[in-house]
Amino acid sequence: MIVLNTPEGKITTKTPIGFSEPISISGMTPLAIKAGAVLTIEGDYLNTVEEVIFADGIHVLKADFESQTRAKIEVKVPITAQSGKVIVSDGADLLSDGEEIPVWVYSEEELAVTLPSFAEHSPETPKAGNTMSISGADLDLVASVRFVDAEVVEFEVAEDAKSLTLEVPATAKDGAASLVAYSGLEVALGDLAFVKPSAVIEEMKEAYGVGEVLVLSGSDLDLVTKAAFTNGEETEVSATQDGKINLTVTEAAQSGLITLMLANGATVTVDGFETLKPVAEFPADATPLDELDVVSTLGNRVKTVLFGDLEAVATAGGSGFLVTVPLAAETGDVTLVMDNGETVAAGSIVINAYTFAAISEFAEESTTIGNLLECSVVNGESLTNVLLNGVETPYLLVGTVLYVAVGVNVGDNVITLVSDETNVDYTISVVAAGEVETILYNTPVDLTAWGTNYELNVDFSGAPEDAVVRIRYTKTNDAPQFKAFNGHWELEYDGSDDGHAADVAAADYIDLPLSMFPYSDWGYSIILQGDGMIVSSISWVKDYSAPKAIWEGSFDNAGWAGNQDLAYGAFDWSTVKAGQTLYFTFTVNEGKDWACISLRHGEGWGNLPTPETAQFDFGPGDTSLAYTLTQADVDDLVANGGLVVTGDALTLTKIALK
């Protein structure tokens, strides 16, 4: 605004008056310039310029100008400047903390900023660790020399800037190389190929044994950092003073190429290496299951023997090795398999027919507990016994079909066919199938008026350790009661007191832990007395069915987070009985050396009555937890809002109940 002061008062303009100082560029000299030289910019109102901006956003503030007038600015070209148009700015953004938009004026002409140039390098094939020279011009503008997978920032530049020298890095690979200017622009050097070593086995032998040392000689072996035999692990090596490499033959080494590795990842190979092989003498003929004592060199290196395609384990012994002829072996070639995986032809052998009993085919891949294993046999007339895990087991041979009792152990079991002095072992799979009950006593026992003590000789020794004893009965009045003692007259279960009378009256059988009834030196294992019931049978029972999932998902309990999906009415804990087991499946979180699970009830996340539930600790690789609920636990879960699973550092994926 303009204000006029008059005798009559002040007169003020109604509109503001603006002043324009239009910045302009009329020219630049020189138009071709090298970083570090002074550029002259001519024009008008250049005294209002706050900064000069070179291509690629390189700013020079007025404080760094060489000189500045209305008609001219002199500014030194930054080392990082690139070719392109030059901008002068009034710096409105700088003066207003970025609130105002600056006026930028561009030069009409482009400034050509000098780049380094490349003429040649020597040697033509550089070697890692040696000096390399690069010639050209303006090499003082070079910030680094870039190779494939390596960059050098320390080098010497000649005073005339026409050459530079550097040490070739060990990690530089064959391929495109370049000079990198301070501006970030690159000048190509072309594709470089670096020196590679060459090697042969010096005074090469026909074969080398484990522990022997072979010598590699050749050129430039000082570049080799590692070496490996075929199938062997990489080993760090270094050339000797005379430029050779010594290698010790390892057990894993196989015949074939030796690979030499350089620091840059390049490899060269050396051929001609052969391992020392065993030489074995097999008998002309043999019978299946014969144990052969084979005379052989290097018997300790023979790990298996192939009879055709059938593999048999060999063990060092005697003057060579021992091997048992497979049951299904046939006449044909024999091959040795060494501990390094190499194979050696060992001639042929005639396999004689055998006369002992053997299984030719199984009816099923697995057998369920309670069922009989069924299989077809040859030479059944020679069978004298069958063993299950080394103990005699019942069997029945009907023609060529053999039926065998498989016992009660789930998983892999071994059955053995015995024929005079020949035993043939087979591994079989026994699987579970729900609840299995084996009756051991079924003579009725009348419990009346507590008048008779029944001392029973029931042998539970064949039952699995985690089985239960089931006592079945028929009620003869409305209030049946009984007591069960072990063979030493120690009370184990009081079905007339301790709150158990109602359980007895409501059911047709009672399950008790097997551990209550060991066979005693008094000649019996269980003693019963009671009233109002007839005991019909005593058996052992085991439930082989899989646990039933009651929750599945993914829950990370890190930081003591709590899974509440089985709490606050989401699951009916009144259906659960004491003695049932909770199974938790989880993974320990990556990078954690410790994790834990804590079982709580829903109300206030309080602890369960059993102290051990407060914290179960785990480490890397742990994946499961099984916890058997007590009656106190069940009562607590019912009364206090169900189950909350908390802890730390693991991810829960499944909770099952059985």
Residue, then its C-alpha position, 0 to 999 in steps of 0.5 A: m500500500i502507498v500512503l500520502n501524508t497531506p495537511e488534510g491527513k493521510i491518503t492510502t491507496k485502496t489496492p496494494i502495489g507490487f514490484s516485479e524483478p523478473i529474473s532472466i538468463s541471457g547466457m552461460t560460459p563455458l558451455a562445456i565445463k569440468a567439475g570444480a571449474v567456475l561457471t559464469i551465468e549472465g542475465d538480469y536481476l541475478n542479484t535476487v537469486e538464492e540458489v543455482i540448481f544443476a541437473d539431477g537436483i544438485h543445489v548450490l546456495k548463494a553463500d557458496f557463490e564465487s560472486q553475484t551481481r544483478a547481471k552475473i553469477e559466478v559459481k563453481v560446478p559441484i563434483t556431483a553435477q551432471s549435464g543438463k539445463v541450469i536453474v536459478s531460483d529466487g529461493a522463495d521456498l527457502l525464505s518462507d520455510g517452504e510455504e511459498i512457491p519459488v520462481w525457477v528460471y531455466s537456461e535455454e542451453e544445456l551445460a555439458v559437464t565433463l565425464p571421465s573417459f576410458a581408453e584401455h586397461s592393463p593387463e588385459t586379463p587382470k588377476a585378483g590381488n594384483t594391480m590393474s591400471i586404467s588409462g583415459a582422461d579426467l580420471d580424477l572425476v572417478a568416485s569408484v570402479r565397479f566390477v560384478d559383485a565388487e566395487v573399489v573406492e580406494f585407488e591412486v589417480a595420476e597428477d594428469a588424471k590420465s591414469l589410475t591404479l587399483e588392486v583387483p578385489a578377490t570377489a570381482k567376477d567376470g563381466a561388465a565393469s565401469l568407472v563411476a563418476y561422482s555424479g553417479l553416471e557410469v563409463a563402461l570399461g567393457d567385459l572383463a575376464f579375470v585370471k583363473p588357475s589351472a591344475v593337475i594331480e602331480e605324480m598321479k597314482e592309480a587310486y588313493g585311499v582315505g587319509e592319503v595326500l595328493v598334490l595339485s600343481g599348476s598356475d595361479l593356485d594362490l587364487v584358490t580358497k576352497a576345494a572339494f572332492t566329488n561328494g565331499e565337503e568344501t575344505e578351506v585351502s591355501a597354496t604352499q610357498d611353491g604354489k601347490i595345494n595339498l589335499t587329504v582324501t576324505e571318507a566321503a570323497q568319490s572318484g571323479l572331479i576335484t573342484l577348486m573354488l575362488a573367492n569370487g565364486a568361480t570354479v575350475t575342475v581337476d580330473g583323474f582322481e580315483t578312490l581305492k576300491p575294495v576287492a572281495e571274494f564271494p562264495a560260488d553259491a549260498t542259501p538265503l539267510d546264510e551269513l557270509d564271511v567275505v574275504s575282502t580288502l577295505g572291508n571296513r568301507v563296505k557298508t551294504v551289498l546288493f544281491g541284484d536289487l536287494e540290499a543287505v547290511a555289511t559289517a566289518g569283521g574277520s578278514g573282510f566283512l560279514v553279510t547275510v543273504p536276503l531271504a528273497a535273493e536270487t541268482g545273479d550279480v553282486t555289488l558292493v556299496m562303499d561308505n562314500g556311496e560308490t559301487v563296485a562290481a563283485g561278480s555273481i553268486v548262485i542262490n540255492a533254494y531254502t527249506f525253512a519256513a518263510i512268509s511269501e505274502f501278508a494278507e494286509e499291510s497292518t493287523t488290528i489289535g484283537n485280530l489275527l495276523e494272516c499270511s501265506v507261507v512256504n515250507g510250512e512243514s518246517l515251522t516249529n514255533v512263532l515268536l512275537n517280540g522274542v516271546e512265544t505267541p499262539y499261532l495256527l497253520v492251515g495249509t499254507v496260511l498262517y494265523v498269528a496272535v499279535g498281542v496288545n502293543v500298538g506300532d511296529n512289532v517283530i514276529t519270528l518264524v522258527s524252523d529248527e535252527t533258522n529264525v526268520d524275522y518280520t516287522i509287522s504293524v499293529v494298529a488300534a481299533g477303539e476299545v479292546e476288552t480282554i476278559l480274564y475271569n467270568t465265573p459269577v461272584d455273588l456279593t451278598a450281605w458282606g458275608t463272603n470274601y472272594e479272593l480271586n486269582v486274576d492275572f493282569s500281567g499281560a495287560p498294557e500298563d495304561a489299561v484299566v480293570r473293568i468289573r462288570y456286575t448285575k444289581t440284585n437290589d437298589a443299593p449295591q455296594f462293594k469293596a475291592f482290595n489288592g492281594h495283600w488285603e489293602l483297600e483300593y476302592d470303597g464302593s460303599d463310601d467316599g462318594h462312590a456308592a452312587d456311582v456303583a448304583a448308577a452303572d453296570y461296571i466300574d473301571l479301576p486303575l490296573s496299578m491297584f491290583p499287582y499279583s501278590d505272593w499270597g496267590y491272588s491279585i483281587i479280593l471282593q466283598g459287598d452286597g446287592m450285586i453279582v460280579s459277572s466278569i473281570s477284564w482289562v480294557k484299553d481304549y485305542s481310539a484316537p483323541k477327539a478334537i475339541w478345538e482346532g485353529s491357530f493361536d499364538n500365546a506370546g506374552w501370556a495371551g489366553n485362548q478362551d475358546l473352551a471357556y465361558g460356556a463354549f464347551d460343556w465340561s460337565t461331560v468330562k470325567a476324571g482320568q480323561t486326558l487333554y492332548f495339546t498340539f503346538t509349535v514353539n515360535e521361531g527363534k525362541d529357546w523356551a515356551c510354556i503352557s499354563l492351564r487356567h479356569g475362566e473365572g479370573w484366569g485362576n490356576l487349576p487345583t493341580p499344581e503342575t498345571a500352572q506351567f509346562d515348559f518346552g524347548p525348540g522341537d517340542t510339539s505336544l503335551a498330554y495332561t490327565l485330568t483329576q476329579a478336582d480339575v474337572d470339578d474346578l472347570v465346571a464350577n469356574g467357567g471352563l478352560v483358558v489356555t495361556g502361556d508364552a512363545l508358542t502357537l497352539t493348533k489343536i486340543a483333543l480329549k480322550 
